[in-house]
């Protein structure tokens, strides 16, 4: 019985935490008087790193930059991370777990923190869109294999 328990798959969240967060308003206060609508550029990333045997840190990062013409209104950089215990899973399932399941758990925390810091900076909150991490993962796998990227739709 103890041998059976030792081989059972394990997937547990150990902790979710805000790893890094910054807000810059390099052109304030003058830029705040502009009437023009700013453009918004959002970049997202996912990183998975082993921490110890069966323990992984998954980091989802976001960079949100708004500009009016060539001047930055604000720039937010955030990294939300989670520590996960993942054991006794077949090797072919590890990629999807680390690239899809874990980021789906961490991402809502990142969304909330980004919207909150932007609002605390005196701006209307920017709500990051829902992300299809499966499509994102499949696109990354196709690029790594040198194949043309599939069209990603949500």
C-alpha positions in Angstrom: 0.0 0.0 0.0 2.8 2.4 0.8 4.4 1.6 -2.6 1.1 2.5 -4.3 0.9 5.8 -2.5 4.4 6.6 -3.5 3.5 6.2 -7.2 0.2 8.1 -7.1 0.3 11.3 -9.2 0.7 14.5 -7.1 -0.4 18.0 -8.2 -0.6 20.6 -5.4 -0.3 24.3 -5.2 2.2 25.2 -2.5 2.0 29.0 -2.8 0.9 31.8 -5.2 2.8 35.1 -4.7 3.5 38.4 -6.4 7.2 38.1 -7.4 7.7 41.6 -9.0 5.6 44.7 -9.6 6.6 48.1 -10.9 4.6 51.2 -12.1 6.4 54.0 -13.9 4.8 57.3 -15.0 7.9 59.0 -16.5 6.0 61.9 -18.1 3.6 62.8 -15.3 2.1 65.2 -14.6 2.3 66.9 -18.0 1.1 63.8 -20.0 -2.0 63.6 -17.7 -3.3 66.8 -19.3 -3.3 65.4 -22.8 -6.7 64.8 -24.3 -5.7 62.2 -26.8 -6.5 58.6 -26.2 -3.4 56.5 -25.4 -2.4 53.3 -27.2 -2.1 50.2 -25.1 0.5 47.5 -25.7 0.3 44.3 -23.6 3.0 41.6 -23.6 2.6 38.3 -21.7 5.0 35.5 -20.9 5.2 32.2 -19.1 8.3 30.6 -17.5 8.7 27.3 -15.7 11.7 26.5 -13.5 12.4 23.5 -11.3 13.1 24.5 -7.7 13.7 21.1 -6.1 12.8 17.5 -6.9 9.2 17.6 -7.9 8.8 21.3 -7.1 8.4 23.9 -9.8 8.0 27.7 -9.9 5.7 28.9 -12.7 5.9 32.6 -13.4 3.4 34.5 -15.6 4.6 38.0 -16.5 2.8 41.0 -18.0 4.1 44.3 -19.4 1.5 46.9 -20.0 2.6 50.1 -21.7 0.4 53.0 -22.7 1.6 55.8 -24.9 0.4 59.1 -26.4 2.3 59.4 -29.6 5.9 58.5 -28.5 5.6 59.5 -24.8 4.8 56.8 -22.2 1.8 57.5 -20.0 2.5 54.6 -17.8 4.4 51.3 -17.8 3.5 48.4 -15.6 5.7 45.3 -15.3 4.4 42.4 -13.1 5.4 38.9 -12.4 3.0 36.6 -10.6 4.4 33.2 -9.5 3.3 29.9 -8.1 5.1 27.0 -6.5 3.7 23.7 -7.5 4.4 20.1 -6.3 4.2 17.8 -9.3 5.3 14.2 -8.9 4.8 10.8 -10.5 3.3 12.1 -13.8 4.3 10.7 -17.2 6.9 12.8 -18.9 4.6 13.5 -21.8 2.1 15.2 -19.4 4.7 17.5 -17.7 4.8 20.0 -20.6 1.1 20.6 -20.7 0.9 20.8 -16.9 3.7 23.3 -16.6 2.6 25.3 -19.7 -1.2 25.2 -19.5 -2.6 24.1 -16.1 -0.2 26.0 -13.8 -0.4 29.3 -15.7 -4.2 29.1 -15.7 -4.1 29.0 -11.9 -1.6 31.9 -11.5 -2.9 34.2 -14.2 -6.1 35.5 -12.4 -3.9 36.8 -9.6 -1.7 38.6 -12.1 -4.8 40.1 -13.8 -6.1 41.5 -10.4 -2.7 42.9 -9.4 -2.1 44.6 -12.7 -5.6 46.2 -12.7 -5.2 47.3 -9.0 -1.8 48.9 -9.5 -2.9 50.8 -12.6 -6.0 52.1 -10.7 -3.9 53.0 -7.7 -1.7 55.0 -10.1 -4.7 57.2 -10.9 -5.8 55.6 -14.2 -8.8 53.6 -15.2 -7.9 49.9 -14.7 -6.7 47.9 -17.6 -8.2 44.4 -17.5 -6.0 41.8 -19.1 -8.0 39.6 -21.4 -8.6 35.9 -20.7 -5.8 33.8 -22.2 -6.1 30.5 -23.9 -3.0 28.9 -22.4 -3.5 25.7 -24.4 -3.4 27.6 -27.7 -0.4 29.6 -26.4 1.4 26.4 -25.4 0.6 24.7 -28.8 1.9 27.8 -30.6 5.2 27.7 -28.6 5.6 24.0 -29.3 5.1 24.5 -33.0 7.6 27.3 -33.1 10.1 25.2 -31.1 9.6 22.4 -33.7 10.2 24.8 -36.5 6.7 24.5 -37.8 4.6 27.4 -39.0 2.5 28.8 -36.1 -1.2 27.8 -36.0 -3.7 30.6 -36.0 -4.6 31.4 -32.4 -8.2 32.3 -31.8 -10.0 32.7 -28.5 
